[in-house]
Structure formats: C-alpha cells, structure tokens
Amino acid sequence: MASNFFSKDNTLAVRLTNDPFCIYLIRYLDRPIISTSANLSGFVTPKSFSEISSYILKKTDYIVNFRREEKAKYNSSSIIKIVSHKIKILRI
C-alpha cells in the first residue's frame, strides 16, 4: 500500500468516474487506481494536460500518453466527508 494512502487526519477520498478510458483501465487491472488530483490543494484545477503543474508531473510515477490535447468536459469532482454519520460538503 502507498505510504501516503491516507491523509493526515486518517481519511481517504474515493472518486467515482464516468470517463470511458478510466473505467476500462480499472476493469482491465481489476483493482482501483490510487492517484492524486492533477492540482495542489487550493490551486485551480487544470482543464488540459498542458495546464498541469510541472511539480505534479515530476512527482508522478506514470502518465498515460493519451488524450493530452483534450480540454476537460467535466467539472471538478465533488468532495464530501462522512464522519460519525454526518455529511460535510468540502467541494461541489
């Protein structure tokens, strides 16, 4: 398991995808994919590969050479936190 699997408060985020390539890859590997966001917390979410910070790219183990010229069709993921049966919306 990755050493940074859980955040500092011992939680983790789960992203559900509708992207056909991501769905194919997850099914092909027959396991979830552990990944970070394509941006640092508090920074603007990149809408294309060229907008991803060089810092993020240098820290990445593997980058798929696919659809690098596309602009994002989707909004950023919503983030909710569930603690003791209470839901807190972190990002919509």
N, C-alpha and C positions, 0 to 999 in steps of 0.2 A: 504494500500500500504506500502511496506517496506520503512523504513526511509532512506535507502541508495539506493533507486531505481535509482536515477540519480547520475552521477559523480559530482565532484566539479565544473566542467565547465557547469553543467546543461545539460549534454548529456547522452544518454544511448546506449548500444550496443545490437544488435539483432543477435542471432546466428541461422542459418538455419541448420537443421540436416538431415543426411541421415541414421542415426542409427535406425534400426527397433524398438528396445526397447523404445528409446526416442520418436519416432513417435507414438507408441502405447500409451505410458503414456500421452502424450499431448492430443491425441484424447480421451482417457478414461476420463481424467479430464476435457476435453472440455475448456481448457484455456492454455495460455502459462505458462512456468515454469520460475520463477525468480531464477537465480543462479549466482554464481561467477565462475571464472575459477578455475581449480584444482591446480593453482600455483599462487604465488605472482608475481606482475609485475616485470619484469627483471630477473626472475629466470627461469630455464629450465622447460619446460612442461613435467610433468610425463607421462610415457608411460604405466604405470600399477598402480593399486591401492596401491601397496606397496611403490611406489615412491612419493605418495602424502605427503606433509609436515604435520607433526602432528599438527602444528599451524592451518592449514586449516581444518583438521578433527575435531579439538576441537571446532572450530567456526561454524561448520555445524549443521543445525537443524535436518536433516535426511539424512541417507546414505542408499541407496538400497543395500541389501545383494545379489548381482547378478554379475556374471562375474568378480569377483575380481582377478582371476588368469590370465586373458587375458592380452595380450600386445596390445596396440593401433594399429589399422590397418590404421588409417588415420593421415594425417599431422595436425598440429595446424590450427585452423580457421584463415582465412584471416580477417583482420580488416581494414575497410575503414571508413572515416569520411566525411560526406557531410555537408558543411556549405555554405549557400548562393549560391547554385547550383555549387559549386566547390568540386571536389572529391580529398581527400588526402588519400593516402595509408599508413596506420600505420604499418601493418604487412601482409606479403604474406605467 
